[in-house]
Amino acid sequence: MSDLPKGWTNSNLKNLACYKKGKKPKSLISKNEKGYVPYIDIKAFEKMIFNNTQM
């Protein structure tokens, strides 16, 4: 059915993450740093491009 590595399983995104609709954060950084999480915008879903992170 899929080419996932042995021991992996498929799951829906809603089972793995919480989402919150709101406004874009005022402060974003362009590199990954410890303690920061990815800011996922429409570009991430459409083109798999993750440019920003937020604290």
N, CA, C and O atoms as a Tripos MOL2 file, in Angstrom:
@<TRIPOS>MOLECULE
protein
  220   219    55     0     0
PROTEIN
NO_CHARGES

@<TRIPOS>ATOM
      1 N           0.8220   -1.1930    0.0000 N.3       1 MET1
      2 CA          0.0000    0.0000    0.0000 C.3       1 MET1
      3 C           0.8670    1.2580    0.0000 C.2       1 MET1
      4 O           0.5460    2.2170   -0.7020 O.2       1 MET1
      5 N           1.9670    1.2800    0.7750 N.am      2 SER2
      6 CA          2.8400    2.4550    0.7630 C.3       2 SER2
      7 C           4.2890    2.0100    0.8680 C.2       2 SER2
      8 O           4.5680    0.8500    1.1710 O.2       2 SER2
      9 N           5.1940    2.9170    0.6220 N.am      3 ASP3
     10 CA          6.6220    2.6150    0.6790 C.3       3 ASP3
     11 C           7.2600    3.1780    1.9380 C.2       3 ASP3
     12 O           8.4120    3.6110    1.9070 O.2       3 ASP3
     13 N           6.5310    3.1780    3.0390 N.am      4 LEU4
     14 CA          7.0820    3.6760    4.2940 C.3       4 LEU4
     15 C           8.1250    2.7050    4.8350 C.2       4 LEU4
     16 O           8.0400    1.5020    4.5910 O.2       4 LEU4
     17 N           9.1000    3.2190    5.5640 N.am      5 PRO5
     18 CA         10.0860    2.3260    6.1880 C.3       5 PRO5
     19 C           9.4140    1.3510    7.1610 C.2       5 PRO5
     20 O           8.3320    1.6240    7.6810 O.2       5 PRO5
     21 N          10.0570    0.2340    7.3930 N.am      6 LYS6
     22 CA          9.5360   -0.7830    8.3020 C.3       6 LYS6
     23 C           9.3080   -0.1770    9.6860 C.2       6 LYS6
     24 O          10.1770    0.5140   10.2180 O.2       6 LYS6
     25 N           8.1470   -0.4370   10.2590 N.am      7 GLY7
     26 CA          7.8110    0.0720   11.5870 C.3       7 GLY7
     27 C           7.0760    1.4060   11.5690 C.2       7 GLY7
     28 O           6.5620    1.8310   12.6040 O.2       7 GLY7
     29 N           7.0130    2.0750   10.4290 N.am      8 TRP8
     30 CA          6.2970    3.3470   10.2990 C.3       8 TRP8
     31 C           4.8390    3.0710    9.9760 C.2       8 TRP8
     32 O           4.4910    1.9920    9.4970 O.2       8 TRP8
     33 N           3.9950    4.0530   10.2420 N.am      9 THR9
     34 CA          2.5830    3.9160    9.9180 C.3       9 THR9
     35 C           2.0330    5.2410    9.3850 C.2       9 THR9
     36 O           2.5700    6.3060    9.6880 O.2       9 THR9
     37 N           0.9740    5.1730    8.6000 N.am     10 ASN10
     38 CA          0.2960    6.3750    8.1050 C.3      10 ASN10
     39 C          -0.6050    6.9420    9.1860 C.2      10 ASN10
     40 O          -1.1420    6.1970   10.0060 O.2      10 ASN10
     41 N          -0.7700    8.2480    9.1920 N.am     11 SER11
     42 CA         -1.6800    8.9020   10.1230 C.3      11 SER11
     43 C          -2.1730   10.1970    9.5050 C.2      11 SER11
     44 O          -1.5020   10.7800    8.6530 O.2      11 SER11
     45 N          -3.3270   10.6430    9.9280 N.am     12 ASN12
     46 CA         -3.8450   11.9430    9.5040 C.3      12 ASN12
     47 C          -3.1530   13.0410   10.2900 C.2      12 ASN12
     48 O          -2.8220   12.8570   11.4610 O.2      12 ASN12
     49 N          -2.9360   14.1760    9.6530 N.am     13 LEU13
     50 CA         -2.2850   15.3050   10.3090 C.3      13 LEU13
     51 C          -3.0350   15.7190   11.5710 C.2      13 LEU13
     52 O          -2.4140   16.0920   12.5660 O.2      13 LEU13
     53 N          -4.3610   15.6560   11.5370 N.am     14 LYS14
     54 CA         -5.1450   16.0670   12.7060 C.3      14 LYS14
     55 C          -4.8690   15.1950   13.9270 C.2      14 LYS14
     56 O          -5.1530   15.6110   15.0500 O.2      14 LYS14
     57 N          -4.3260   14.0010   13.7340 N.am     15 ASN15
     58 CA         -3.9740   13.1310   14.8590 C.3      15 ASN15
     59 C          -2.5850   13.4310   15.4200 C.2      15 ASN15
     60 O          -2.2250   12.9310   16.4860 O.2      15 ASN15
     61 N          -1.8220   14.2290   14.7210 N.am     16 LEU16
     62 CA         -0.4410   14.4920   15.1090 C.3      16 LEU16
     63 C          -0.1710   15.9150   15.5700 C.2      16 LEU16
     64 O           0.8060   16.1690   16.2740 O.2      16 LEU16
     65 N          -1.0350   16.8420   15.1720 N.am     17 ALA17
     66 CA         -0.7750   18.2530   15.4680 C.3      17 ALA17
     67 C          -2.0600   18.9800   15.8170 C.2      17 ALA17
     68 O          -3.1540   18.5700   15.4290 O.2      17 ALA17
     69 N          -1.9060   20.0560   16.5510 N.am     18 CYS18
     70 CA         -3.0280   20.9390   16.8590 C.3      18 CYS18
     71 C          -2.8890   22.1700   15.9700 C.2      18 CYS18
     72 O          -1.7770   22.5810   15.6360 O.2      18 CYS18
     73 N          -3.9910   22.7400   15.5990 N.am     19 TYR19
     74 CA         -3.9220   23.9550   14.7980 C.3      19 TYR19
     75 C          -4.7240   25.0510   15.4760 C.2      19 TYR19
     76 O          -5.6430   24.7980   16.2550 O.2      19 TYR19
     77 N          -4.3480   26.2540   15.1560 N.am     20 LYS20
     78 CA         -5.0170   27.4120   15.7240 C.3      20 LYS20
     79 C          -5.0550   28.4910   14.6600 C.2      20 LYS20
     80 O          -4.0120   28.9350   14.1790 O.2      20 LYS20
     81 N          -6.2450   28.9080   14.2950 N.am     21 LYS21
     82 CA         -6.3720   29.9780   13.3130 C.3      21 LYS21
     83 C          -6.0970   31.3040   14.0110 C.2      21 LYS21
     84 O          -6.5320   31.5300   15.1400 O.2      21 LYS21
     85 N          -5.4030   32.1350   13.3510 N.am     22 GLY22
     86 CA         -5.0850   33.4310   13.9400 C.3      22 GLY22
     87 C          -4.2960   34.2820   12.9690 C.2      22 GLY22
     88 O          -4.2820   34.0290   11.7650 O.2      22 GLY22
     89 N          -3.6500   35.2770   13.5020 N.am     23 LYS23
     90 CA         -2.8600   36.1910   12.6950 C.3      23 LYS23
     91 C          -1.4100   35.7290   12.6540 C.2      23 LYS23
     92 O          -0.9340   35.0420   13.5580 O.2      23 LYS23
     93 N          -0.7240   36.1160   11.5950 N.am     24 LYS24
     94 CA          0.6900   35.8170   11.4690 C.3      24 LYS24
     95 C           1.4440   36.5070   12.6010 C.2      24 LYS24
     96 O           1.1860   37.6770   12.8820 O.2      24 LYS24
     97 N           2.3740   35.8040   13.2610 N.am     25 PRO25
     98 CA          3.1390   36.4210   14.3460 C.3      25 PRO25
     99 C           3.9150   37.6410   13.8600 C.2      25 PRO25
    100 O           4.3620   37.6830   12.7140 O.2      25 PRO25
    101 N           4.0710   38.6240   14.7270 N.am     26 LYS26
    102 CA          4.8200   39.8380   14.3740 C.3      26 LYS26
    103 C           6.3010   39.5490   14.2100 C.2      26 LYS26
    104 O           6.9810   40.1910   13.4090 O.2      26 LYS26
    105 N           6.8040   38.5750   14.9760 N.am     27 SER27
    106 CA          8.2260   38.2850   14.9660 C.3      27 SER27
    107 C           8.4870   36.8650   14.4630 C.2      27 SER27
    108 O           8.0730   35.8920   15.0930 O.2      27 SER27
    109 N           9.1720   36.7530   13.3320 N.am     28 LEU28
    110 CA          9.5710   35.4680   12.7760 C.3      28 LEU28
    111 C          11.0650   35.5050   12.5010 C.2      28 LEU28
    112 O          11.6210   36.5650   12.2110 O.2      28 LEU28
    113 N          11.7160   34.3520   12.5900 N.am     29 ILE29
    114 CA         13.1270   34.2640   12.2340 C.3      29 ILE29
    115 C          13.2610   33.2900   11.0740 C.2      29 ILE29
    116 O          12.3820   32.4540   10.8670 O.2      29 ILE29
    117 N          14.3390   33.3840   10.3210 N.am     30 SER30
    118 CA         14.4770   32.5690    9.1150 C.3      30 SER30
    119 C          15.3360   31.3230    9.3080 C.2      30 SER30
    120 O          15.5360   30.5750    8.3510 O.2      30 SER30
    121 N          15.8480   31.0750   10.5110 N.am     31 LYS31
    122 CA         16.6380   29.8550   10.7270 C.3      31 LYS31
    123 C          16.1030   29.1090   11.9490 C.2      31 LYS31
    124 O          15.5160   29.7040   12.8520 O.2      31 LYS31
    125 N          16.3190   27.8010   11.9520 N.am     32 ASN32
    126 CA         15.8660   26.9820   13.0670 C.3      32 ASN32
    127 C          16.7880   27.1570   14.2690 C.2      32 ASN32
    128 O          18.0100   27.1150   14.1330 O.2      32 ASN32
    129 N          16.2080   27.3510   15.4220 N.am     33 GLU33
    130 CA         16.9580   27.4580   16.6590 C.3      33 GLU33
    131 C          16.2290   26.6650   17.7300 C.2      33 GLU33
    132 O          15.0120   26.4920   17.6650 O.2      33 GLU33
    133 N          16.9700   26.1870   18.7070 N.am     34 LYS34
    134 CA         16.3750   25.4260   19.8010 C.3      34 LYS34
    135 C          15.3170   26.2810   20.5100 C.2      34 LYS34
    136 O          15.5510   27.4560   20.7940 O.2      34 LYS34
    137 N          14.1620   25.6860   20.7900 N.am     35 GLY35
    138 CA         13.0930   26.3960   21.4730 C.3      35 GLY35
    139 C          12.1020   27.0700   20.5400 C.2      35 GLY35
    140 O          11.0890   27.6030   20.9910 O.2      35 GLY35
    141 N          12.3840   27.0510   19.2420 N.am     36 TYR36
    142 CA         11.4920   27.6510   18.2630 C.3      36 TYR36
    143 C          10.7560   26.5540   17.5060 C.2      36 TYR36
    144 O          11.2580   25.4370   17.3820 O.2      36 TYR36
    145 N           9.5860   26.8650   17.0090 N.am     37 VAL37
    146 CA          8.7940   25.9040   16.2450 C.3      37 VAL37
    147 C           8.5070   26.4680   14.8570 C.2      37 VAL37
    148 O           8.4590   27.6870   14.6890 O.2      37 VAL37
    149 N           8.3150   25.6010   13.8560 N.am     38 PRO38
    150 CA          8.0310   26.0990   12.5130 C.3      38 PRO38
    151 C           6.7160   26.8620   12.4570 C.2      38 PRO38
    152 O           5.7390   26.4750   13.0980 O.2      38 PRO38
    153 N           6.6940   27.9320   11.7010 N.am     39 TYR39
    154 CA          5.4610   28.6480   11.4000 C.3      39 TYR39
    155 C           5.0090   28.1220   10.0430 C.2      39 TYR39
    156 O           5.6630   28.3720    9.0310 O.2      39 TYR39
    157 N           3.9100   27.4070   10.0180 N.am     40 ILE40
    158 CA          3.4560   26.7630    8.7930 C.3      40 ILE40
    159 C           2.4100   27.6430    8.1210 C.2      40 ILE40
    160 O           1.3380   27.8920    8.6730 O.2      40 ILE40
    161 N           2.7390   28.1070    6.9250 N.am     41 ASP41
    162 CA          1.8050   28.9250    6.1590 C.3      41 ASP41
    163 C           1.3750   28.1650    4.9100 C.2      41 ASP41
    164 O           1.7620   27.0100    4.7310 O.2      41 ASP41
    165 N           0.6030   28.7740    4.0650 N.am     42 ILE42
    166 CA          0.0690   28.1000    2.8930 C.3      42 ILE42
    167 C           1.1780   27.6270    1.9610 C.2      42 ILE42
    168 O           1.0230   26.6090    1.2860 O.2      42 ILE42
    169 N           2.3030   28.3580    1.9120 N.am     43 LYS43
    170 CA          3.4220   27.9610    1.0630 C.3      43 LYS43
    171 C           3.9830   26.5980    1.4890 C.2      43 LYS43
    172 O           4.4390   25.8190    0.6520 O.2      43 LYS43
    173 N           3.9450   26.3240    2.7810 N.am     44 ALA44
    174 CA          4.4340   25.0450    3.2790 C.3      44 ALA44
    175 C           3.5780   23.8960    2.7530 C.2      44 ALA44
    176 O           4.1070   22.8470    2.3850 O.2      44 ALA44
    177 N           2.2840   24.0850    2.7150 N.am     45 PHE45
    178 CA          1.3900   23.0350    2.2210 C.3      45 PHE45
    179 C           1.4270   22.9150    0.7000 C.2      45 PHE45
    180 O           1.3850   21.8060    0.1670 O.2      45 PHE45
    181 N           1.5050   24.0290    0.0080 N.am     46 GLU46
    182 CA          1.4710   23.9920   -1.4540 C.3      46 GLU46
    183 C           2.7920   23.5690   -2.0790 C.2      46 GLU46
    184 O           2.8090   22.8220   -3.0570 O.2      46 GLU46
    185 N           3.9140   24.0520   -1.5080 N.am     47 LYS47
    186 CA          5.2170   23.8320   -2.1420 C.3      47 LYS47
    187 C           6.2420   23.1680   -1.2300 C.2      47 LYS47
    188 O           7.4000   23.0030   -1.6150 O.2      47 LYS47
    189 N           5.8210   22.7840   -0.0150 N.am     48 MET48
    190 CA          6.7170   22.1610    0.9640 C.3      48 MET48
    191 C           7.9240   23.0650    1.2800 C.2      48 MET48
    192 O           9.0420   22.5780    1.4490 O.2      48 MET48
    193 N           7.6850   24.3780    1.3580 N.am     49 ILE49
    194 CA          8.7180   25.3480    1.6990 C.3      49 ILE49
    195 C           8.4200   25.9070    3.0830 C.2      49 ILE49
    196 O           7.3800   26.5290    3.2960 O.2      49 ILE49
    197 N           9.3350   25.6830    4.0230 N.am     50 PHE50
    198 CA          9.1950   26.1680    5.3850 C.3      50 PHE50
    199 C          10.2530   27.2350    5.6090 C.2      50 PHE50
    200 O          11.4250   26.9160    5.8130 O.2      50 PHE50
    201 N           9.8480   28.5100    5.5720 N.am     51 ASN51
    202 CA         10.8070   29.6100    5.6300 C.3      51 ASN51
    203 C          10.9990   30.1940    7.0210 C.2      51 ASN51
    204 O          12.0740   30.7150    7.3170 O.2      51 ASN51
    205 N          10.0170   30.1260    7.8610 N.am     52 ASN52
    206 CA         10.0720   30.8800    9.1060 C.3      52 ASN52
    207 C           9.8050   30.0160   10.3310 C.2      52 ASN52
    208 O           9.1420   28.9810   10.2540 O.2      52 ASN52
    209 N          10.3350   30.4650   11.4540 N.am     53 THR53
    210 CA         10.0340   29.8370   12.7320 C.3      53 THR53
    211 C           9.6350   30.9230   13.7130 C.2      53 THR53
    212 O           9.9700   32.0940   13.5330 O.2      53 THR53
    213 N           8.9260   30.5290   14.7360 N.am     54 GLN54
    214 CA          8.5090   31.4780   15.7740 C.3      54 GLN54
    215 C           8.8420   30.9060   17.1270 C.2      54 GLN54
    216 O           9.0020   29.6940   17.2720 O.2      54 GLN54
    217 N           8.9490   31.7640   18.1180 N.am     55 MET55
    218 CA          9.2440   31.3220   19.4740 C.3      55 MET55
    219 C           7.9860   30.8970   20.1600 C.2      55 MET55
    220 O           8.0230   30.4880   21.3200 O.2      55 MET55
@<TRIPOS>BOND
     1     1     2 1
     2     2     3 1
     3     3     4 2
     4     3     5 am
     5     5     6 1
     6     6     7 1
     7     7     8 2
     8     7     9 am
     9     9    10 1
    10    10    11 1
    11    11    12 2
    12    11    13 am
    13    13    14 1
    14    14    15 1
    15    15    16 2
    16    15    17 am
    17    17    18 1
    18    18    19 1
    19    19    20 2
    20    19    21 am
    21    21    22 1
    22    22    23 1
    23    23    24 2
    24    23    25 am
    25    25    26 1
    26    26    27 1
    27    27    28 2
    28    27    29 am
    29    29    30 1
    30    30    31 1
    31    31    32 2
    32    31    33 am
    33    33    34 1
    34    34    35 1
    35    35    36 2
    36    35    37 am
    37    37    38 1
    38    38    39 1
    39    39    40 2
    40    39    41 am
    41    41    42 1
    42    42    43 1
    43    43    44 2
    44    43    45 am
    45    45    46 1
    46    46    47 1
    47    47    48 2
    48    47    49 am
    49    49    50 1
    50    50    51 1
    51    51    52 2
    52    51    53 am
    53    53    54 1
    54    54    55 1
    55    55    56 2
    56    55    57 am
    57    57    58 1
    58    58    59 1
    59    59    60 2
    60    59    61 am
    61    61    62 1
    62    62    63 1
    63    63    64 2
    64    63    65 am
    65    65    66 1
    66    66    67 1
    67    67    68 2
    68    67    69 am
    69    69    70 1
    70    70    71 1
    71    71    72 2
    72    71    73 am
    73    73    74 1
    74    74    75 1
    75    75    76 2
    76    75    77 am
    77    77    78 1
    78    78    79 1
    79    79    80 2
    80    79    81 am
    81    81    82 1
    82    82    83 1
    83    83    84 2
    84    83    85 am
    85    85    86 1
    86    86    87 1
    87    87    88 2
    88    87    89 am
    89    89    90 1
    90    90    91 1
    91    91    92 2
    92    91    93 am
    93    93    94 1
    94    94    95 1
    95    95    96 2
    96    95    97 am
    97    97    98 1
    98    98    99 1
    99    99   100 2
   100    99   101 am
   101   101   102 1
   102   102   103 1
   103   103   104 2
   104   103   105 am
   105   105   106 1
   106   106   107 1
   107   107   108 2
   108   107   109 am
   109   109   110 1
   110   110   111 1
   111   111   112 2
   112   111   113 am
   113   113   114 1
   114   114   115 1
   115   115   116 2
   116   115   117 am
   117   117   118 1
   118   118   119 1
   119   119   120 2
   120   119   121 am
   121   121   122 1
   122   122   123 1
   123   123   124 2
   124   123   125 am
   125   125   126 1
   126   126   127 1
   127   127   128 2
   128   127   129 am
   129   129   130 1
   130   130   131 1
   131   131   132 2
   132   131   133 am
   133   133   134 1
   134   134   135 1
   135   135   136 2
   136   135   137 am
   137   137   138 1
   138   138   139 1
   139   139   140 2
   140   139   141 am
   141   141   142 1
   142   142   143 1
   143   143   144 2
   144   143   145 am
   145   145   146 1
   146   146   147 1
   147   147   148 2
   148   147   149 am
   149   149   150 1
   150   150   151 1
   151   151   152 2
   152   151   153 am
   153   153   154 1
   154   154   155 1
   155   155   156 2
   156   155   157 am
   157   157   158 1
   158   158   159 1
   159   159   160 2
   160   159   161 am
   161   161   162 1
   162   162   163 1
   163   163   164 2
   164   163   165 am
   165   165   166 1
   166   166   167 1
   167   167   168 2
   168   167   169 am
   169   169   170 1
   170   170   171 1
   171   171   172 2
   172   171   173 am
   173   173   174 1
   174   174   175 1
   175   175   176 2
   176   175   177 am
   177   177   178 1
   178   178   179 1
   179   179   180 2
   180   179   181 am
   181   181   182 1
   182   182   183 1
   183   183   184 2
   184   183   185 am
   185   185   186 1
   186   186   187 1
   187   187   188 2
   188   187   189 am
   189   189   190 1
   190   190   191 1
   191   191   192 2
   192   191   193 am
   193   193   194 1
   194   194   195 1
   195   195   196 2
   196   195   197 am
   197   197   198 1
   198   198   199 1
   199   199   200 2
   200   199   201 am
   201   201   202 1
   202   202   203 1
   203   203   204 2
   204   203   205 am
   205   205   206 1
   206   206   207 1
   207   207   208 2
   208   207   209 am
   209   209   210 1
   210   210   211 1
   211   211   212 2
   212   211   213 am
   213   213   214 1
   214   214   215 1
   215   215   216 2
   216   215   217 am
   217   217   218 1
   218   218   219 1
   219   219   220 2
@<TRIPOS>SUBSTRUCTURE
     1 MET1         2 RESIDUE 1 A MET
     2 SER2         6 RESIDUE 1 A SER
     3 ASP3        10 RESIDUE 1 A ASP
     4 LEU4        14 RESIDUE 1 A LEU
     5 PRO5        18 RESIDUE 1 A PRO
     6 LYS6        22 RESIDUE 1 A LYS
     7 GLY7        26 RESIDUE 1 A GLY
     8 TRP8        30 RESIDUE 1 A TRP
     9 THR9        34 RESIDUE 1 A THR
    10 ASN10       38 RESIDUE 1 A ASN
    11 SER11       42 RESIDUE 1 A SER
    12 ASN12       46 RESIDUE 1 A ASN
    13 LEU13       50 RESIDUE 1 A LEU
    14 LYS14       54 RESIDUE 1 A LYS
    15 ASN15       58 RESIDUE 1 A ASN
    16 LEU16       62 RESIDUE 1 A LEU
    17 ALA17       66 RESIDUE 1 A ALA
    18 CYS18       70 RESIDUE 1 A CYS
    19 TYR19       74 RESIDUE 1 A TYR
    20 LYS20       78 RESIDUE 1 A LYS
    21 LYS21       82 RESIDUE 1 A LYS
    22 GLY22       86 RESIDUE 1 A GLY
    23 LYS23       90 RESIDUE 1 A LYS
    24 LYS24       94 RESIDUE 1 A LYS
    25 PRO25       98 RESIDUE 1 A PRO
    26 LYS26      102 RESIDUE 1 A LYS
    27 SER27      106 RESIDUE 1 A SER
    28 LEU28      110 RESIDUE 1 A LEU
    29 ILE29      114 RESIDUE 1 A ILE
    30 SER30      118 RESIDUE 1 A SER
    31 LYS31      122 RESIDUE 1 A LYS
    32 ASN32      126 RESIDUE 1 A ASN
    33 GLU33      130 RESIDUE 1 A GLU
    34 LYS34      134 RESIDUE 1 A LYS
    35 GLY35      138 RESIDUE 1 A GLY
    36 TYR36      142 RESIDUE 1 A TYR
    37 VAL37      146 RESIDUE 1 A VAL
    38 PRO38      150 RESIDUE 1 A PRO
    39 TYR39      154 RESIDUE 1 A TYR
    40 ILE40      158 RESIDUE 1 A ILE
    41 ASP41      162 RESIDUE 1 A ASP
    42 ILE42      166 RESIDUE 1 A ILE
    43 LYS43      170 RESIDUE 1 A LYS
    44 ALA44      174 RESIDUE 1 A ALA
    45 PHE45      178 RESIDUE 1 A PHE
    46 GLU46      182 RESIDUE 1 A GLU
    47 LYS47      186 RESIDUE 1 A LYS
    48 MET48      190 RESIDUE 1 A MET
    49 ILE49      194 RESIDUE 1 A ILE
    50 PHE50      198 RESIDUE 1 A PHE
    51 ASN51      202 RESIDUE 1 A ASN
    52 ASN52      206 RESIDUE 1 A ASN
    53 THR53      210 RESIDUE 1 A THR
    54 GLN54      214 RESIDUE 1 A GLN
    55 MET55      218 RESIDUE 1 A MET
